[in-house]
Amino acid sequence: MSNKAKIKVIKKNEVKVTQEPQMVETQPKREAARAVVSTVTNWVSDFQTRKRDETKAAFERFLTPNPRPSES
């Protein structure tokens, strides 16, 4: 038996010319971080405003005196 490993030769076809990847303009890290912080800050303020409005409406509903027919 032969102990030699078989070698498979793969011939290259014509060398293909590939296009150079285009550079994508990205924001600097600071600007990207500022945009994220701004977005999250807006979300938090919207959430707080909504909660305050809901709480105010609940207090007004439960704390306003409702005249009962027997009391008037």
Stockholm file with secondary structure:
# STOCKHOLM 1.0

chainA/1-72         MSNKAKIKVIKKNEVKVTQEPQMVETQPKREAARAVVSTVTNWVSDFQTRKRDETKAAFERFLTPNPRPSES
#=GR chainA/1-72 SS CCCCCCCCCCCCCSCCCCCCCCCCCCCCHHHHHHHHHHHHHHHHHHHHHHHHHHHHHHHHHHHSCCCCTTTC
#=GC SS_cons        CCCCCCCCCCCCCSCCCCCCCCCCCCCCHHHHHHHHHHHHHHHHHHHHHHHHHHHHHHHHHHHSCCCCTTTC
//
